[in-house]
Amino acid sequence: MGKKSRRRDKKGVKVLKTMEERRSDIDNIKEKLTSLGLSEEMDGVAIFYKRAEHFIETGESWSGKIKLEGCKRILDLILTGTKGKECLAGLLYDKTV
């Protein structure tokens, strides 16, 4: 039995999304939120809109959870600037919110 090769494969350079691709990802998430009746006047959704605009302008990745007071929901977000990976948003139920 031979020794395992210690050479590592070179990883490619990450290709980042363009501003138009980031904007279309965020627009899809905004459409889904408005179809569920969550408007920008709510505090948690307003925070999401600010984060989304920052993401569109800079392309800086962000993930986190935003509490939606009064709805008993938490907005779970993953905003990624890497091409080939999509931005995700999910509503989680939490009775303490």
DRENPA-3360 file (N, C-alpha, C; in nm, 2 decimals, always signed):
BEGIN
1 = MGKKSRRR = +0.09/-0.12/+0.00/+0.00/+0.00/+0.00/+0.09/+0.12/+0.00 ~ +0.05/+0.21/-0.09/+0.13/+0.34/-0.10/+0.08/+0.44/+0.00 ~ +0.16/+0.55/+0.01/+0.12/+0.66/+0.10/+0.02/+0.74/+0.02 ~ -0.07/+0.80/+0.10/-0.17/+0.89/+0.05/-0.10/+1.02/+0.00 ~ -0.14/+1.07/-0.12/-0.08/+1.19/-0.17/-0.12/+1.31/-0.08 ~ -0.02/+1.39/-0.05/-0.05/+1.50/+0.04/-0.07/+1.63/-0.04 ~ -0.07/+1.62/-0.17/-0.10/+1.73/-0.26/-0.25/+1.77/-0.24 ~ -0.27/+1.89/-0.23/-0.41/+1.94/-0.22/-0.45/+2.00/-0.35;
9 = DKKGVKVL = -0.58/+1.98/-0.38/-0.64/+2.04/-0.50/-0.65/+2.19/-0.47 ~ -0.61/+2.27/-0.58/-0.63/+2.42/-0.56/-0.77/+2.45/-0.57 ~ -0.82/+2.53/-0.48/-0.95/+2.58/-0.49/-0.96/+2.70/-0.58 ~ -1.07/+2.71/-0.65/-1.09/+2.82/-0.74/-1.13/+2.95/-0.67 ~ -1.12/+3.05/-0.74/-1.16/+3.18/-0.69/-1.31/+3.19/-0.68 ~ -1.36/+3.25/-0.57/-1.50/+3.27/-0.56/-1.55/+3.37/-0.66 ~ -1.65/+3.34/-0.73/-1.71/+3.44/-0.82/-1.83/+3.50/-0.75 ~ -1.83/+3.63/-0.75/-1.93/+3.71/-0.68/-2.05/+3.75/-0.77;
17 = KTMEERRS = -2.17/+3.76/-0.71/-2.28/+3.80/-0.79/-2.27/+3.95/-0.83 ~ -2.34/+3.98/-0.94/-2.34/+4.12/-0.98/-2.45/+4.19/-0.90 ~ -2.45/+4.33/-0.91/-2.56/+4.40/-0.83/-2.70/+4.37/-0.88 ~ -2.71/+4.34/-1.01/-2.84/+4.30/-1.06/-2.89/+4.17/-1.01 ~ -2.80/+4.07/-1.00/-2.83/+3.94/-0.94/-2.87/+3.95/-0.80 ~ -2.80/+4.03/-0.72/-2.83/+4.05/-0.58/-2.97/+4.12/-0.57 ~ -2.99/+4.22/-0.65/-3.12/+4.29/-0.65/-3.24/+4.19/-0.68 ~ -3.22/+4.11/-0.78/-3.33/+4.01/-0.81/-3.35/+3.91/-0.70;
25 = DIDNIKEK = -3.25/+3.87/-0.64/-3.27/+3.78/-0.52/-3.35/+3.84/-0.41 ~ -3.31/+3.97/-0.38/-3.38/+4.04/-0.27/-3.52/+4.07/-0.31 ~ -3.55/+4.10/-0.44/-3.68/+4.13/-0.49/-3.77/+4.01/-0.47 ~ -3.72/+3.89/-0.50/-3.80/+3.77/-0.48/-3.84/+3.75/-0.34 ~ -3.75/+3.78/-0.24/-3.78/+3.76/-0.10/-3.88/+3.87/-0.06 ~ -3.86/+3.99/-0.11/-3.96/+4.10/-0.07/-4.10/+4.06/-0.12 ~ -4.11/+4.01/-0.24/-4.24/+3.97/-0.30/-4.31/+3.86/-0.21 ~ -4.23/+3.76/-0.17/-4.29/+3.66/-0.08/-4.33/+3.71/+0.05;
33 = LTSLGLSE = -4.26/+3.81/+0.11/-4.30/+3.87/+0.24/-4.42/+3.95/+0.22 ~ -4.44/+4.03/+0.12/-4.56/+4.10/+0.10/-4.68/+4.02/+0.07 ~ -4.66/+3.90/+0.00/-4.77/+3.81/-0.03/-4.82/+3.74/+0.10 ~ -4.73/+3.74/+0.20/-4.77/+3.68/+0.33/-4.83/+3.79/+0.42 ~ -4.84/+3.91/+0.38/-4.90/+4.02/+0.45/-4.80/+4.09/+0.55 ~ -4.67/+4.07/+0.53/-4.57/+4.14/+0.61/-4.53/+4.27/+0.54 ~ -4.56/+4.38/+0.59/-4.53/+4.51/+0.53/-4.41/+4.57/+0.59 ~ -4.36/+4.68/+0.52/-4.23/+4.75/+0.57/-4.26/+4.83/+0.69;
41 = EMDGVAIF = -4.38/+4.85/+0.73/-4.41/+4.93/+0.85/-4.38/+4.85/+0.98 ~ -4.37/+4.72/+0.97/-4.34/+4.64/+1.09/-4.19/+4.66/+1.12 ~ -4.16/+4.66/+1.25/-4.02/+4.68/+1.29/-3.92/+4.58/+1.23 ~ -3.95/+4.45/+1.24/-3.86/+4.35/+1.20/-3.84/+4.35/+1.05 ~ -3.95/+4.38/+0.97/-3.94/+4.38/+0.83/-3.86/+4.50/+0.78 ~ -3.87/+4.61/+0.86/-3.80/+4.73/+0.83/-3.65/+4.71/+0.84 ~ -3.61/+4.63/+0.95/-3.47/+4.60/+0.97/-3.42/+4.51/+0.85 ~ -3.51/+4.42/+0.80/-3.47/+4.34/+0.69/-3.44/+4.42/+0.56;
49 = YKRAEHFI = -3.53/+4.52/+0.54/-3.52/+4.61/+0.42/-3.38/+4.68/+0.43 ~ -3.34/+4.73/+0.55/-3.21/+4.80/+0.56/-3.10/+4.71/+0.53 ~ -3.10/+4.58/+0.59/-3.00/+4.49/+0.56/-2.99/+4.45/+0.41 ~ -3.11/+4.44/+0.35/-3.12/+4.40/+0.21/-3.05/+4.51/+0.12 ~ -3.08/+4.64/+0.15/-3.02/+4.75/+0.08/-2.87/+4.75/+0.09 ~ -2.82/+4.73/+0.21/-2.68/+4.72/+0.24/-2.62/+4.61/+0.16 ~ -2.68/+4.49/+0.16/-2.64/+4.38/+0.08/-2.63/+4.40/-0.07 ~ -2.73/+4.47/-0.12/-2.74/+4.50/-0.26/-2.62/+4.60/-0.30;
57 = ETGESWSG = -2.60/+4.70/-0.22/-2.49/+4.80/-0.25/-2.35/+4.74/-0.24 ~ -2.33/+4.66/-0.13/-2.19/+4.62/-0.10/-2.16/+4.48/-0.14 ~ -2.26/+4.39/-0.14/-2.24/+4.25/-0.18/-2.18/+4.17/-0.06 ~ -2.18/+4.23/+0.06/-2.13/+4.17/+0.18/-2.23/+4.07/+0.23 ~ -2.19/+3.94/+0.25/-2.28/+3.84/+0.30/-2.32/+3.86/+0.44 ~ -2.44/+3.81/+0.47/-2.49/+3.83/+0.61/-2.59/+3.72/+0.64 ~ -2.59/+3.67/+0.76/-2.70/+3.57/+0.80/-2.73/+3.60/+0.94 ~ -2.86/+3.58/+0.97/-2.91/+3.60/+1.11/-3.06/+3.58/+1.12;
65 = KIKLEGCK = -3.11/+3.61/+1.24/-3.25/+3.60/+1.27/-3.30/+3.73/+1.32 ~ -3.42/+3.77/+1.26/-3.48/+3.90/+1.30/-3.62/+3.86/+1.36 ~ -3.65/+3.91/+1.48/-3.78/+3.88/+1.54/-3.88/+3.97/+1.48 ~ -4.00/+3.92/+1.45/-4.11/+3.99/+1.40/-4.21/+4.00/+1.52 ~ -4.21/+4.11/+1.59/-4.29/+4.13/+1.71/-4.44/+4.12/+1.67 ~ -4.52/+4.05/+1.75/-4.66/+4.05/+1.74/-4.71/+3.94/+1.64 ~ -4.62/+3.88/+1.56/-4.66/+3.78/+1.46/-4.62/+3.64/+1.51 ~ -4.55/+3.63/+1.62/-4.50/+3.51/+1.68/-4.41/+3.44/+1.57;
73 = RILDLILT = -4.33/+3.51/+1.50/-4.24/+3.46/+1.40/-4.10/+3.52/+1.41 ~ -4.01/+3.44/+1.35/-3.87/+3.49/+1.34/-3.83/+3.47/+1.20 ~ -3.78/+3.58/+1.14/-3.73/+3.58/+1.00/-3.59/+3.53/+1.00 ~ -3.56/+3.41/+0.94/-3.43/+3.36/+0.94/-3.37/+3.38/+0.80 ~ -3.26/+3.45/+0.79/-3.21/+3.50/+0.66/-3.06/+3.45/+0.64 ~ -3.04/+3.42/+0.51/-2.90/+3.39/+0.47/-2.89/+3.47/+0.34 ~ -2.81/+3.58/+0.34/-2.78/+3.66/+0.22/-2.63/+3.63/+0.18 ~ -2.61/+3.57/+0.07/-2.48/+3.53/+0.02/-2.45/+3.60/-0.11;
81 = GTKGKECL = -2.33/+3.65/-0.12/-2.29/+3.72/-0.24/-2.21/+3.63/-0.34 ~ -2.20/+3.50/-0.31/-2.13/+3.40/-0.40/-2.23/+3.36/-0.51 ~ -2.18/+3.36/-0.63/-2.26/+3.32/-0.74/-2.28/+3.16/-0.73 ~ -2.40/+3.12/-0.77/-2.43/+2.98/-0.76/-2.50/+2.94/-0.63 ~ -2.50/+3.03/-0.53/-2.57/+3.00/-0.41/-2.68/+3.11/-0.40 ~ -2.80/+3.06/-0.36/-2.91/+3.16/-0.36/-2.93/+3.21/-0.22 ~ -2.99/+3.33/-0.21/-3.02/+3.39/-0.08/-3.15/+3.33/-0.03 ~ -3.15/+3.30/+0.10/-3.27/+3.22/+0.16/-3.33/+3.30/+0.27;
89 = AGLLYDKT = -3.46/+3.29/+0.28/-3.54/+3.35/+0.39/-3.64/+3.25/+0.43 ~ -3.66/+3.24/+0.56/-3.76/+3.15/+0.62/-3.83/+3.21/+0.74 ~ -3.96/+3.18/+0.76/-4.03/+3.22/+0.87/-4.04/+3.11/+0.97 ~ -3.99/+3.13/+1.09/-3.99/+3.03/+1.20/-4.10/+3.07/+1.30 ~ -4.17/+2.97/+1.35/-4.27/+3.00/+1.46/-4.20/+3.00/+1.59 ~ -4.23/+3.10/+1.67/-4.18/+3.11/+1.81/-4.29/+3.17/+1.90 ~ -4.35/+3.10/+1.99/-4.46/+3.15/+2.07/-4.42/+3.26/+2.17 ~ -4.29/+3.27/+2.19/-4.24/+3.37/+2.29/-4.22/+3.51/+2.23;
97 = V = -4.23/+3.52/+2.10/-4.20/+3.65/+2.04/-4.33/+3.73/+2.03;
% end
